[in-house]
Amino acid sequence: MTNLMFIKVLKMIMILGITLIIIGVFLHFSPAVQAMGVSGILLSAFFVAFGMILSLPTKIYLTFLLMKNESEKH
């Protein structure tokens, strides 16, 4: 897998993570999920937590990759 392909995959994972966070926040304020009680809270928390797990490490890796490329240019 080339470096550009790897970066594209990481960006897609990051976008998926951010999307899951948005879905989790939307579910948290949804009347149907609020009617579910604790199960609804756990469902929305799962979406937010899994979205964070997907989005944060990819951002850190892409930042390190950018820093490495900038240092190689100088």
N, C-alpha and C positions, 0 to 999 in steps of 0.2 A: 504494500500500500504506500503510495507516494505521500509526501508531506502535505501537499495541497488537498489530496483526497481525505487525509486524516483530519485536517482543519475543517473541511466541509462537514464531515461526520460529527465532529465536536460541536460545530455551530448548530447543526440540526438537533443534537441532544440538548443543547442549551435552550433552544427555542421550544422544544418539547417540555423541558422543565419549567420554563416561564409560563407556558400555556397551562400546565397542570396547576401551578400556583394560582393563576387567574381563575381557573375552574373551581379550585378549592375555596377561594374567597367568595365567588359567586354562590357556591353551594351553601356556604356558611350563613348567608343572608337570605337564602331561599325559604319561602314559607313551608314548602313540602319537607325540606330537610329539618327545619325547626320543629315540625310536627313529629318527626321521628325521635326526638329527644336526644338521649346520649348517643345512640347509634348514628344519628345524623351528624353530631359533632365529631364523632370518631371518623366518619366518612370524609367530611370536609378537611379534617386535620390530616388524614392520610394523603389526600391529594396535595395539600400544601407541603407536607414533609417530603413526599416522594419527589415533588417538583424541585424542592431545595436541594435534595440529594443529587438530582441530575444536573442542576444548573450551576452550582457553586464550584465543583472541581474543574469543570470545563473552562469556566472563566479564569480560574487561577492558572491553568495550563496555558491557555491562550495568552495571558499576560506575560508569563515567563517566556513563551515563544517570541512574542513581540520584543521583549527586552533583549533576548539573545540576538535577534536579527538587527536591532539597533546597535548593539555593541560590536557586531561584526562589520557593520558599515563604517564605523569610526576606526 
